[in-house]
């Protein structure tokens, strides 16, 4: 086998291993359903007190929490600042 053919075979093999490993990884946060993410986990009591009747998955919970930011627990504020649109807030500090 020529040197070029060996390199191509090695590159193809490495690519196949990479694809196999990346396909085997568990699903990340992007596959979470509504009402199951880190904001809900950190803000559950705030949501119950301040956002009663708002639906998960439509963005209404996050809008409600942001509108009531001064009343939120520290854990909830941290979750808002480290997820979704809140990550931009940390980049500006």
Secondary structure, DSSP 8 states (H G I E B T S, - for coil): --HHHHHHHHHHHHHHHHHHHHHHS---GGG--TT-SHHHHHHHHHHHHH-TT--TTSSHHHHHHHHTGGGS-HHHHHHHHHSTTHHHHHHT-
